[in-house]
Amino acid sequence: MKYTIRLLAVVLLSACAAIYPNLPPPAVSDYFSTLGGGFTIRVGSALEYRYGINLVSRTKLSPSNYIEVEYQNPGGSNPFVLSGDVSTLETSEVVTNSITYIFRSPPVKGIKQHTNYLIVVRLYENSSKELLLGTHEQLVNSEYNQN
């Protein structure tokens, strides 16, 4: 019985790897760990695609720290860059006793299915951006194909 369960687990994991070979692993850096990421679609008068990540802070950040988030542009032109003081960012407490930062791109166009898109988070000491404290890079996979 134990052998059958182990064999079944190996087969299922192999199947998942074959179906989703492009799924990037969660990244870990000095200041953040990726909790999750992905694409969302907002349905309205027109479909709106966005992507993002949730990062758990690995250390307490100062309210004056400055974060810059760069999103690869699926359309191929310049990346989207959003930034702000840590005190102004959207947060939640998904992981007990840790702050989770929620980063979402502006609406994007040109998404291709089974393609990884890069998000780079830069943490600076303050808004002068003179001292870079750390960088966190995470690939996010799209299951959508946007025509």
Order of alpha helices (4+ residues) and beta strands (2+ residues): alpha-beta-beta-beta-beta-beta-beta-beta-beta
